[in-house]
Amino acid sequence: MGRVPHWVRRAAAVADHLADELVEEMRTGGTQARHDLHRGLARGVRALSRPAPALAAFLHDLEHPPAHLDPDILDRGSDAWFTHPGWVHAIALSAGSLVEVYRCPSIAAALAATGPLLNTAGTRLDATGQWVNSALLPGALRPGREGYVATAHVRLVHARARTAALNGGYDPAVHGLPVNQADLLRTWLAFTHTSFRAEAMLGYTWSEAELGGLYRYWQHIAHLLGIEPHLVAHLSGPAAAAEAGRQLAAQRQDPVAVEADALTRHTIEAVAGTLQAQLGLSATVGRPLLRALVTLFHTDARDRRSPARLLHPALTALRPAVGLGYRWQSRPARRAALIAQNLDLTRAYVHSLDGRHRAR
């Protein structure tokens, strides 16, 4: 590991005081506090006659994005996402993004300190899929819309996790504050750089302009998540994102936590079911495929041992689906129809998870 940059050390010592103060305020606020939060997220702080101080500050922050963000991108800036099929996103977000998050020792330690990990792996996968897909729907990040509200709630989940971790044995002297700004940036990079790169490894790529649009769209998500603007304002493409990830990695002195391996196994099990439903791949094919993809996504190219030999049997099963994707991508006239089709599927998926959540 190299020398840890000053900005990384500083980010590890900073959390999200606005979200933390709101969680503490709501702890004693009862039903009225929950009602005001719901109304404020849906209609804005001005809809509240007398908002509590921490809630007012939190909503004001959400409603006033930094100047570098482009509001016009919110309506169609995520279109490129919907040119790739759902199963590609499912693999990239699980074997790519979530595994990357779990591999960070500070994040794994915070997760371990908040309670039983393995019993919630499937639930966490569903919650992640619901949040990401809600946030990427056209216009969904505008105030009061589903992605805006969902991302604000993710921010509050992080704040509650900080409190639970500090009360559950997490040692800030080792890893910095739980769910700190460095961790939040790592997570953001996992859902952008790691995920986008994983999709490319599966044969699904975007143009430079499309990638730039997705990064700019995700900068809006970073704001709603409470990530400090100076950490992400310059991350508008894969080169800058890769360099930020490299500098963040300098802090990761500990080996990958045991919890990360267990979470990865349980995540693979859950995603294997998704592949069976969407592609007809049996679990006996899906599990080794996902294990191989985890190796591919998270191993430096110089360190991989015969990756082609390792992946060949499993990836053979994906060739028909990948070939279909290439044929669709090569026909620009069908792009609008493809986006519309995948938008309908995404809305149905999010709706199904909403129903499942309400049934619990």
C-alpha positions as CSV (number, residue, x, y, z in Angstrom):
1,M,0.0,0.0,0.0
2,G,1.2,3.6,-0.7
3,R,1.0,6.6,1.5
4,V,-2.5,7.5,2.4
5,P,-3.4,10.9,0.9
6,H,-4.4,13.7,3.3
7,W,-7.8,14.0,1.8
8,V,-8.5,10.3,2.4
9,R,-7.5,10.6,6.1
10,R,-9.7,13.7,6.5
11,A,-12.6,12.0,4.8
12,A,-12.3,9.0,7.2
13,A,-12.8,11.4,10.1
14,V,-15.9,13.1,8.8
15,A,-19.4,11.6,8.7
16,D,-22.7,13.4,8.0
17,H,-23.7,15.6,10.9
18,L,-27.0,16.7,9.3
19,A,-28.3,13.1,9.0
20,D,-26.9,12.2,12.4
21,E,-28.6,15.1,14.1
22,L,-31.9,14.3,12.3
23,V,-31.8,10.6,13.5
24,E,-31.2,11.8,17.0
25,E,-34.0,14.3,16.8
26,M,-36.4,11.7,15.5
27,R,-35.5,9.3,18.2
28,T,-37.5,11.3,20.7
29,G,-39.9,12.9,18.2
30,G,-42.4,10.1,17.9
31,T,-45.2,9.9,15.3
32,Q,-45.1,13.6,14.6
33,A,-41.5,13.5,13.6
34,R,-42.0,10.6,11.3
35,H,-45.0,12.4,9.7
36,D,-43.1,15.6,9.2
37,L,-40.2,13.7,7.6
38,H,-42.5,12.0,5.2
39,R,-44.3,15.2,4.3
40,G,-41.1,17.2,4.0
41,L,-39.5,14.7,1.7
42,A,-42.6,14.5,-0.5
43,R,-43.5,18.2,-0.6
44,G,-40.5,20.1,0.6
45,V,-39.5,22.0,3.8
46,R,-41.9,24.8,3.0
47,A,-44.8,22.4,3.4
48,L,-44.1,22.2,7.1
49,S,-45.4,25.0,9.3
50,R,-42.9,24.5,12.1
51,P,-40.3,21.9,11.2
52,A,-37.9,20.8,13.9
53,P,-34.4,22.3,13.6
54,A,-32.5,19.1,12.4
55,L,-35.3,18.2,10.0
56,A,-35.3,21.7,8.5
57,A,-31.5,21.7,8.1
58,F,-31.6,18.2,6.5
59,L,-34.4,19.1,4.0
60,H,-32.7,22.4,3.1
61,D,-29.5,20.5,2.3
62,L,-31.4,18.1,0.0
63,E,-33.2,20.9,-1.7
64,H,-30.2,23.0,-2.5
65,P,-27.7,21.0,-4.6
66,P,-24.2,22.4,-5.2
67,A,-23.7,24.7,-8.2
68,H,-21.7,22.2,-10.3
69,L,-24.7,19.9,-10.7
70,D,-26.7,20.1,-13.9
71,P,-30.5,19.9,-13.1
72,D,-31.3,19.3,-16.8
73,I,-29.7,15.9,-16.7
74,L,-32.3,14.6,-14.3
75,D,-34.9,13.9,-16.9
76,R,-33.0,11.9,-19.5
77,G,-29.5,11.6,-18.1
78,S,-30.0,8.0,-17.1
79,D,-31.3,6.8,-20.4
80,A,-28.1,4.9,-21.2
81,W,-28.6,2.7,-18.2
82,F,-31.8,1.3,-19.7
83,T,-30.1,0.2,-22.9
84,H,-28.7,-2.8,-20.9
85,P,-30.9,-5.6,-19.7
86,G,-31.8,-6.1,-16.1
87,W,-29.8,-9.3,-15.6
88,V,-26.6,-7.5,-16.6
89,H,-27.3,-4.8,-13.9
90,A,-28.1,-7.5,-11.4
91,I,-24.7,-9.2,-11.9
92,A,-22.8,-5.9,-12.0
93,L,-24.5,-4.5,-8.9
94,S,-24.0,-7.7,-6.9
95,A,-20.8,-9.5,-8.0
96,G,-19.4,-6.1,-8.8
97,S,-20.7,-3.3,-6.6
98,L,-21.8,-5.0,-3.4
99,V,-18.8,-7.3,-3.3
100,E,-16.6,-4.3,-3.7
101,V,-18.4,-2.6,-0.7
102,Y,-18.1,-5.7,1.4
103,R,-14.3,-6.0,0.7
104,C,-13.6,-2.7,2.4
105,P,-12.5,-3.6,6.0
106,S,-14.0,-0.4,7.5
107,I,-17.4,-1.0,5.9
108,A,-17.4,-4.7,6.8
109,A,-16.5,-3.9,10.4
110,A,-19.4,-1.4,10.5
111,L,-21.8,-3.9,9.1
112,A,-20.6,-6.6,11.5
113,A,-21.1,-4.2,14.5
114,T,-24.7,-3.4,13.5
115,G,-26.1,-7.0,13.9
116,P,-26.4,-10.4,12.2
117,L,-25.1,-10.0,8.6
118,L,-25.9,-13.2,6.9
119,N,-29.6,-13.3,7.8
120,T,-30.0,-10.0,5.9
121,A,-27.9,-10.6,2.8
122,G,-30.9,-11.3,0.6
123,T,-32.8,-8.4,2.1
124,R,-29.9,-6.1,1.5
125,L,-29.7,-7.2,-2.1
126,D,-33.4,-6.4,-2.7
127,A,-33.1,-3.1,-0.9
128,T,-30.1,-2.2,-3.1
129,G,-31.8,-3.1,-6.3
130,Q,-34.9,-1.2,-5.3
131,W,-33.0,1.9,-4.4
132,V,-30.7,2.0,-7.5
133,N,-33.5,1.3,-9.9
134,S,-35.8,3.8,-8.3
135,A,-33.1,6.5,-8.4
136,L,-32.3,5.9,-12.1
137,L,-35.9,6.3,-13.4
138,P,-36.2,9.4,-15.5
139,G,-37.0,12.4,-13.3
140,A,-36.9,10.3,-10.2
141,L,-34.3,12.5,-8.4
142,R,-36.4,15.6,-8.6
143,P,-37.7,16.7,-5.1
144,G,-40.6,14.6,-3.9
145,R,-40.1,11.9,-6.6
146,E,-39.4,8.2,-5.7
147,G,-35.7,8.2,-6.3
148,Y,-35.2,11.4,-4.3
149,V,-37.1,10.0,-1.3
150,A,-35.5,6.6,-1.5
151,T,-32.0,8.1,-1.6
152,A,-32.8,10.4,1.3
153,H,-33.9,7.3,3.3
154,V,-30.6,5.5,2.4
155,R,-28.8,8.5,3.8
156,L,-30.7,8.1,7.1
157,V,-30.1,4.4,7.1
158,H,-26.3,5.2,7.0
159,A,-26.8,7.5,10.0
160,R,-28.6,4.9,12.0
161,A,-25.9,2.4,11.1
162,R,-23.3,4.8,12.4
163,T,-25.0,5.0,15.8
164,A,-25.5,1.2,15.9
165,A,-21.9,0.5,15.0
166,L,-20.5,2.8,17.7
167,N,-22.8,1.1,20.2
168,G,-21.9,-2.3,18.9
169,G,-18.1,-2.5,19.3
170,Y,-16.9,-0.7,16.2
171,D,-13.5,0.9,16.9
172,P,-13.1,4.3,15.2
173,A,-9.4,4.4,16.2
174,V,-8.9,1.6,13.7
175,H,-11.1,2.5,10.8
176,G,-12.2,6.1,11.4
177,L,-15.8,7.0,12.0
178,P,-18.3,4.3,10.8
179,V,-19.8,5.0,7.4
180,N,-17.5,8.0,7.0
181,Q,-17.1,10.2,3.9
182,A,-14.3,7.9,2.6
183,D,-16.6,4.9,2.9
184,L,-19.5,6.8,1.2
185,L,-17.2,7.7,-1.6
186,R,-16.0,4.1,-1.9
187,T,-19.6,3.0,-2.1
188,W,-20.4,5.6,-4.7
189,L,-17.5,4.4,-6.8
190,A,-18.6,0.8,-6.4
191,F,-22.0,1.7,-7.9
192,T,-20.4,3.7,-10.7
193,H,-16.9,2.8,-11.7
194,T,-16.9,-0.8,-10.5
195,S,-20.4,-1.5,-11.8
196,F,-19.8,0.2,-15.2
197,R,-16.6,-1.7,-15.6
198,A,-18.2,-5.0,-14.7
199,E,-20.9,-4.5,-17.4
200,A,-18.2,-3.8,-20.0
201,M,-16.5,-7.1,-19.0
202,L,-19.9,-8.8,-19.7
203,G,-19.9,-7.3,-23.2
204,Y,-22.2,-4.4,-22.5
205,T,-20.6,-1.0,-23.0
206,W,-21.5,2.6,-23.3
207,S,-20.0,5.4,-25.4
208,E,-17.8,8.0,-23.7
209,A,-20.6,10.5,-23.9
210,E,-23.1,8.0,-22.3
211,L,-20.7,7.2,-19.5
212,G,-20.1,10.9,-18.8
213,G,-23.8,11.4,-18.6
214,L,-24.2,8.5,-16.1
215,Y,-21.4,9.9,-13.9
216,R,-23.0,13.3,-13.9
217,Y,-26.3,11.8,-13.0
218,W,-24.7,9.9,-10.2
219,Q,-23.3,13.1,-8.8
220,H,-26.8,14.1,-8.0
221,I,-27.2,10.9,-6.1
222,A,-23.9,11.7,-4.3
223,H,-25.4,15.0,-3.1
224,L,-28.6,13.3,-1.8
225,L,-26.4,10.7,0.0
226,G,-24.6,13.4,1.9
227,I,-21.2,13.0,0.1
228,E,-19.2,16.3,0.3
229,P,-19.2,18.0,-3.1
230,H,-15.4,18.4,-3.3
231,L,-15.1,14.6,-3.2
232,V,-17.1,13.9,-6.3
233,A,-17.3,17.1,-8.4
234,H,-14.3,16.1,-10.5
235,L,-15.4,12.5,-11.0
236,S,-17.0,12.8,-14.4
237,G,-15.5,9.7,-16.1
238,P,-13.7,6.4,-15.6
239,A,-10.2,7.8,-15.5
240,A,-10.8,10.2,-12.6
241,A,-12.9,7.5,-10.9
242,A,-10.2,4.9,-11.1
243,E,-7.6,7.4,-9.7
244,A,-9.9,8.2,-6.8
245,G,-10.4,4.5,-6.1
246,R,-6.6,4.0,-6.2
247,Q,-6.0,6.7,-3.7
248,L,-8.8,5.4,-1.4
249,A,-7.3,1.9,-1.6
250,A,-4.1,3.2,0.0
251,Q,-6.0,3.3,3.3
252,R,-7.0,-0.3,3.2
253,Q,-4.2,-1.8,5.3
254,D,-6.2,-4.7,6.8
255,P,-6.9,-7.9,5.0
256,V,-10.4,-8.4,3.6
257,A,-12.7,-9.2,6.6
258,V,-14.0,-12.7,7.1
259,E,-17.5,-11.2,7.1
260,A,-16.9,-10.1,3.5
261,D,-16.4,-13.6,2.3
262,A,-19.5,-14.8,4.0
263,L,-21.5,-11.9,2.6
264,T,-20.2,-12.6,-0.9
265,R,-21.3,-16.3,-0.7
266,H,-24.8,-15.3,0.5
267,T,-25.1,-12.6,-2.2
268,I,-24.1,-15.1,-4.9
269,E,-26.8,-17.5,-3.7
270,A,-29.4,-14.8,-3.9
271,V,-28.3,-13.6,-7.4
272,A,-28.2,-17.1,-8.7
273,G,-32.0,-17.2,-8.1
274,T,-32.3,-14.0,-10.2
275,L,-30.3,-15.5,-13.1
276,Q,-32.5,-18.6,-13.0
277,A,-35.7,-16.5,-13.2
278,Q,-34.4,-14.1,-15.9
279,L,-32.2,-16.3,-18.1
280,G,-33.2,-19.9,-17.2
281,L,-29.8,-20.7,-15.7
282,S,-29.9,-23.4,-13.1
283,A,-28.3,-22.6,-9.7
284,T,-25.6,-25.2,-10.5
285,V,-24.5,-23.0,-13.5
286,G,-25.3,-19.7,-11.9
287,R,-23.2,-20.1,-8.7
288,P,-19.9,-21.0,-10.4
289,L,-20.6,-18.3,-13.0
290,L,-21.0,-15.7,-10.3
291,R,-17.9,-16.9,-8.3
292,A,-15.9,-16.7,-11.5
293,L,-17.2,-13.2,-12.2
294,V,-16.3,-12.0,-8.7
295,T,-12.8,-13.2,-9.4
296,L,-12.8,-11.4,-12.8
297,F,-14.2,-8.1,-11.5
298,H,-12.1,-7.8,-8.4
299,T,-8.7,-9.2,-9.4
300,D,-6.0,-7.0,-10.9
301,A,-5.4,-8.1,-14.5
302,R,-1.7,-8.7,-13.7
303,D,-2.6,-11.1,-10.9
304,R,-5.3,-13.2,-12.7
305,R,-4.2,-16.8,-13.3
306,S,-5.6,-18.1,-16.6
307,P,-8.9,-16.1,-16.3
308,A,-10.0,-17.3,-19.8
309,R,-9.7,-20.9,-18.6
310,L,-11.5,-20.1,-15.4
311,L,-14.4,-18.3,-17.0
312,H,-14.9,-20.3,-20.2
313,P,-17.3,-23.0,-18.9
314,A,-19.5,-20.5,-17.1
315,L,-19.5,-17.7,-19.6
316,T,-20.5,-20.1,-22.4
317,A,-23.9,-20.1,-20.9
318,L,-24.2,-16.4,-21.2
319,R,-23.3,-16.1,-24.9
320,P,-26.8,-16.2,-26.3
321,A,-27.9,-13.4,-24.0
322,V,-24.8,-11.3,-24.7
323,G,-25.2,-11.9,-28.4
324,L,-28.7,-10.6,-28.2
325,G,-27.5,-7.5,-26.4
326,Y,-24.9,-6.8,-29.1
327,R,-27.6,-7.1,-31.8
328,W,-29.8,-4.6,-30.0
329,Q,-27.0,-2.2,-29.3
330,S,-25.9,-2.2,-33.0
331,R,-29.3,-0.9,-34.1
332,P,-29.6,2.7,-33.1
333,A,-33.1,3.0,-34.5
334,R,-34.3,0.5,-31.8
335,R,-32.6,2.3,-28.9
336,A,-35.8,4.2,-28.0
337,A,-37.9,1.0,-28.0
338,L,-35.3,-0.8,-26.0
339,I,-35.2,2.0,-23.4
340,A,-39.0,2.0,-23.2
341,Q,-39.1,-1.7,-22.8
342,N,-36.5,-1.7,-20.0
343,L,-38.1,1.2,-18.3
344,D,-41.4,-0.8,-18.1
345,L,-39.6,-3.8,-16.7
346,T,-37.7,-1.6,-14.1
347,R,-40.9,0.0,-12.9
348,A,-42.6,-3.4,-12.6
349,Y,-39.5,-4.7,-10.6
350,V,-39.5,-1.7,-8.3
351,H,-43.3,-2.1,-7.8
352,S,-42.9,-5.8,-7.0
353,L,-40.3,-5.0,-4.3
354,D,-42.6,-2.3,-2.9
355,G,-45.3,-4.9,-2.5
356,R,-42.9,-7.4,-0.9
357,H,-41.7,-4.7,1.5
358,R,-45.3,-3.8,2.6
359,A,-46.1,-7.5,3.0
360,R,-43.3,-8.0,5.6
